[in-house]
Amino acid sequence: GLGAGRWPDDRAGLGEPALPSRDEGRGPVLVVAGSRHTATAAQVQALEEAGALVVSPDASYLASGAGDQASPMAARIVDGLAAGRVVVLATTGLPDVGIGGAVVAARLAAIVAAVCARVSVGGLVLTGGDTAAAVCAALGSTSLWLTGELQPGIATARLIGGCHPELAIVTKAGGFGDDAALSRAAAFLDSGNSKFDM
């Protein structure tokens, strides 16, 4: 599993990473909303109303995991991020596909890994514990370094290891936060280059 708040042995003594400020120019933000909770649905809607691009995976992809179905979704996300937009990959509003949350999270994570291999992402906002763990694993991260809280229950962190070490992360439980929680998290990570006005 992912260890939190510690460096693996090969990073010991290097000090804590700091989350970027908005003016460091890190690139656009990808939000991965793997929770179907009503609170997450309201938060995704608020992001969309603020100008974020919302991409929903095909229910057939979530059910089957067929890799050829992931490519068009990843391409749409890459196009949005390359244009400087905040993009949300969300399962809200999708029908129940009859598989467990960990399987859905792994399929979302496969899309995120494909996106991150093709475009520079300034940060990830991850909702739902299964989603956060699956995305971190798909990116080859061995653990997260917790760096603080945006507000109680919404943690800031950095990836440790993997293909995107020290990538800025914000995590929150799927059913947690007011309607603006994801918008605040995305704005916190936003580099200022994105077409997203908070």
Secondary structure, 3 states (H helix, E strand, C coil): CCEECCCCHHHCCCCCCCCCCHHHCCCCEEEEECCCCHHHHHHHHHHHHCCCEEECCCHHHHHHCCHHHHHHHHHHHHHHHHCCCCEEEECCCCCCCCCCHHHHHHHHHHHHHHHHHHCCCCEEEEECHHHHHHHHHHCCCCEEEEEEEEECCEEEEEEECCCCCCCEEEEECCCCCCCCHHHHHHHHHCCCCCCCCC
